[in-house]
Amino acid sequence: MASTHEPLRLATAEVSASWTDGLAAFYTAGGFTEPAAHETASSVTALLEGAFMLGRAARSTAPVLAASRAATAIVRAARSTLPAPRHARFPAGA
């Protein structure tokens, strides 16, 4: 529907960008580079949005719970590629 209704597409794009940009800013503040922060935020946002849709369709929280575990793995994997900070903002195991 959003692809054929331009006002809806624009509103959806604006909301999605605000979520991704906000999450990317959080990751950047935690030491991620801008490109890594944006890529990680985009992946996590897409994963959770898909999980919300599947969860609503199934009337189940299972897809969201599974996605939360996958999102954690994505963030940890992205964080593991960062250079070691001078002082850790994120404690080991967090």
C-alpha positions as CSV (number, residue, x, y, z in Angstrom):
1,M,0.0,0.0,0.0
2,A,2.7,2.5,0.9
3,S,4.4,2.0,-2.5
4,T,1.2,3.1,-4.3
5,H,0.1,5.9,-2.0
6,E,2.7,8.6,-1.9
7,P,1.6,10.4,1.3
8,L,1.7,7.1,3.2
9,R,5.0,6.2,1.7
10,L,6.5,9.6,2.7
11,A,5.1,9.3,6.3
12,T,6.4,5.7,6.6
13,A,9.9,6.7,5.3
14,E,10.0,9.7,7.7
15,V,9.1,7.5,10.7
16,S,11.5,4.7,9.8
17,A,14.3,7.2,9.2
18,S,13.7,8.8,12.6
19,W,13.9,5.4,14.4
20,T,17.0,4.4,12.5
21,D,18.7,7.8,13.0
22,G,17.9,7.8,16.7
23,L,19.3,4.3,17.2
24,A,22.3,5.1,15.1
25,A,23.0,8.2,17.3
26,F,22.8,6.0,20.4
27,Y,25.3,3.5,18.9
28,T,27.6,6.4,17.8
29,A,27.6,7.7,21.4
30,G,28.6,4.3,22.5
31,G,31.7,4.3,20.2
32,F,30.5,2.9,16.9
33,T,31.7,4.7,13.8
34,E,29.0,6.5,11.8
35,P,28.8,3.9,9.1
36,A,28.7,1.0,11.5
37,A,26.2,2.7,13.7
38,H,23.8,3.3,10.8
39,E,24.2,-0.1,9.3
40,T,23.6,-1.7,12.7
41,A,20.6,0.5,13.4
42,S,19.1,-0.2,10.0
43,S,19.5,-4.0,10.5
44,V,18.0,-3.9,14.0
45,T,15.1,-1.6,13.0
46,A,14.2,-3.8,10.0
47,L,14.5,-7.0,12.1
48,L,12.2,-5.6,14.8
49,E,9.7,-4.1,12.3
50,G,9.3,-7.5,10.6
51,A,8.9,-9.2,14.0
52,F,6.2,-6.8,15.0
53,M,4.3,-7.5,11.8
54,L,4.7,-11.3,12.2
55,G,3.7,-11.1,15.9
56,R,0.6,-9.2,15.2
57,A,-0.4,-11.6,12.4
58,A,0.1,-14.6,14.6
59,R,-1.2,-12.9,17.8
60,S,2.0,-14.0,19.4
61,T,5.0,-12.5,21.1
62,A,7.3,-15.3,19.9
63,P,8.5,-13.4,16.8
64,V,9.4,-10.3,18.8
65,L,11.2,-12.4,21.5
66,A,13.2,-14.2,18.8
67,A,14.0,-10.9,17.0
68,S,15.2,-9.4,20.3
69,R,17.7,-12.2,20.7
70,A,18.8,-11.8,17.1
71,A,19.1,-8.0,17.5
72,T,21.3,-8.5,20.5
73,A,23.6,-10.8,18.5
74,I,23.7,-8.2,15.7
75,V,24.8,-5.4,18.0
76,R,27.3,-7.6,19.8
77,A,28.8,-8.7,16.5
78,A,29.1,-5.1,15.3
79,R,30.6,-4.0,18.6
80,S,33.2,-6.8,18.5
81,T,34.7,-5.2,15.3
82,L,35.2,-1.8,17.0
83,P,38.7,-0.8,18.2
84,A,39.2,-1.1,21.9
85,P,38.2,2.1,23.6
86,R,40.5,3.9,26.1
87,H,37.8,3.5,28.7
88,A,34.9,1.2,28.1
89,R,31.5,2.8,27.8
90,F,29.9,-0.6,27.5
91,P,31.2,-3.1,30.2
92,A,32.3,-6.5,29.0
93,G,29.4,-8.9,28.8
94,A,26.8,-6.1,28.6
